[in-house]
Amino acid sequence: SKDLGAHELSEEKEQQQLEELPEEE
């Protein structure tokens, strides 16, 4: 259970970081 929670938190952090990155084309 704890592992699953930590994994989900990690994914959320990664998604937030990606969203913060500026979009360059």
N, CA, C and O atoms as a Tinker XYZ file with bonds, in Angstrom:
   100  protein
     1  N      0.850000   -1.202000    0.000000    73     2
     2  CA     0.000000    0.000000    0.000000    64     1     3
     3  C      0.884000    1.250000    0.000000    63     2     4     5
     4  O      0.710000    2.150000   -0.822000    81     3
     5  N      1.823000    1.286000    0.925000    73     3     6
     6  CA     2.693000    2.471000    1.006000    64     5     7
     7  C      3.423000    2.677000   -0.316000    63     6     8     9
     8  O      3.543000    3.804000   -0.796000    81     7
     9  N      3.907000    1.589000   -0.897000    73     7    10
    10  CA     4.638000    1.719000   -2.166000    64     9    11
    11  C      3.739000    2.340000   -3.236000    63    10    12    13
    12  O      4.168000    3.231000   -3.969000    81    11
    13  N      2.493000    1.871000   -3.326000    73    11    14
    14  CA     1.569000    2.405000   -4.332000    64    13    15
    15  C      1.380000    3.904000   -4.108000    63    14    16    17
    16  O      1.436000    4.678000   -5.064000    81    15
    17  N      1.161000    4.318000   -2.879000    73    15    18
    18  CA     0.962000    5.741000   -2.587000    64    17    19
    19  C      2.176000    6.548000   -3.008000    63    18    20    21
    20  O      2.037000    7.594000   -3.641000    81    19
    21  N      3.357000    6.075000   -2.666000    73    19    22
    22  CA     4.580000    6.801000   -3.025000    64    21    23
    23  C      4.708000    6.877000   -4.536000    63    22    24    25
    24  O      5.108000    7.907000   -5.079000    81    23
    25  N      4.367000    5.783000   -5.221000    73    23    26
    26  CA     4.480000    5.775000   -6.684000    64    25    27
    27  C      3.540000    6.824000   -7.281000    63    26    28    29
    28  O      3.920000    7.564000   -8.189000    81    27
    29  N      2.325000    6.882000   -6.770000    73    27    30
    30  CA     1.363000    7.855000   -7.301000    64    29    31
    31  C      1.869000    9.274000   -7.055000    63    30    32    33
    32  O      1.763000   10.131000   -7.931000    81    31
    33  N      2.419000    9.525000   -5.867000    73    31    34
    34  CA     2.934000   10.863000   -5.568000    64    33    35
    35  C      4.059000   11.203000   -6.532000    63    34    36    37
    36  O      4.138000   12.331000   -7.018000    81    35
    37  N      4.927000   10.243000   -6.812000    73    35    38
    38  CA     6.043000   10.492000   -7.735000    64    37    39
    39  C      5.500000   10.878000   -9.104000    63    38    40    41
    40  O      5.988000   11.823000   -9.724000    81    39
    41  N      4.503000   10.157000   -9.572000    73    39    42
    42  CA     3.936000   10.459000  -10.895000    64    41    43
    43  C      3.342000   11.866000  -10.895000    63    42    44    45
    44  O      3.506000   12.609000  -11.862000    81    43
    45  N      2.656000   12.233000   -9.819000    73    43    46
    46  CA     2.061000   13.576000   -9.757000    64    45    47
    47  C      3.160000   14.627000   -9.821000    63    46    48    49
    48  O      3.022000   15.627000  -10.525000    81    47
    49  N      4.261000   14.407000   -9.086000    73    47    50
    50  CA     5.364000   15.375000   -9.100000    64    49    51
    51  C      5.921000   15.494000  -10.508000    63    50    52    53
    52  O      6.180000   16.598000  -10.986000    81    51
    53  N      6.106000   14.359000  -11.173000    73    51    54
    54  CA     6.656000   14.399000  -12.531000    64    53    55
    55  C      5.720000   15.179000  -13.450000    63    54    56    57
    56  O      6.176000   15.999000  -14.248000    81    55
    57  N      4.423000   14.930000  -13.345000    73    55    58
    58  CA     3.461000   15.625000  -14.210000    64    57    59
    59  C      3.509000   17.127000  -13.934000    63    58    60    61
    60  O      3.492000   17.928000  -14.868000    81    59
    61  N      3.568000   17.510000  -12.662000    73    59    62
    62  CA     3.609000   18.933000  -12.328000    64    61    63
    63  C      4.861000   19.562000  -12.925000    63    62    64    65
    64  O      4.792000   20.657000  -13.485000    81    63
    65  N      6.007000   18.887000  -12.815000    73    63    66
    66  CA     7.254000   19.427000  -13.362000    64    65    67
    67  C      7.113000   19.611000  -14.865000    63    66    68    69
    68  O      7.526000   20.638000  -15.404000    81    67
    69  N      6.530000   18.621000  -15.554000    73    67    70
    70  CA     6.372000   18.721000  -17.005000    64    69    71
    71  C      5.478000   19.914000  -17.346000    63    70    72    73
    72  O      5.755000   20.649000  -18.293000    81    71
    73  N      4.423000   20.101000  -16.586000    73    71    74
    74  CA     3.513000   21.218000  -16.859000    64    73    75
    75  C      4.226000   22.548000  -16.640000    63    74    76    77
    76  O      3.941000   23.522000  -17.337000    81    75
    77  N      5.151000   22.603000  -15.677000    73    75    78
    78  CA     5.860000   23.852000  -15.391000    64    77    79
    79  C      6.846000   24.187000  -16.503000    63    78    80    81
    80  O      7.162000   25.357000  -16.723000    81    79
    81  N      7.335000   23.162000  -17.208000    73    79    82
    82  CA     8.308000   23.415000  -18.272000    64    81    83
    83  C      7.680000   24.269000  -19.371000    63    82    84    85
    84  O      6.526000   24.051000  -19.742000    81    83
    85  N      8.430000   25.234000  -19.892000    73    83    86
    86  CA     7.921000   26.086000  -20.981000    64    85    87
    87  C      7.846000   25.309000  -22.280000    63    86    88    89
    88  O      8.710000   24.480000  -22.568000    81    87
    89  N      6.819000   25.576000  -23.059000    73    87    90
    90  CA     6.657000   24.852000  -24.329000    64    89    91
    91  C      7.437000   25.565000  -25.429000    63    90    92    93
    92  O      7.183000   26.731000  -25.732000    81    91
    93  N      8.388000   24.847000  -26.020000    73    91    94
    94  CA     9.182000   25.445000  -27.103000    64    93    95
    95  C      9.069000   24.579000  -28.346000    63    94    96    97
    96  O      9.239000   23.362000  -28.281000    81    95
    97  N      8.780000   25.211000  -29.480000    73    95    98
    98  CA     8.655000   24.444000  -30.721000    64    97    99
    99  C      9.679000   24.924000  -31.735000    63    98   100
   100  O      9.737000   24.402000  -32.848000    81    99
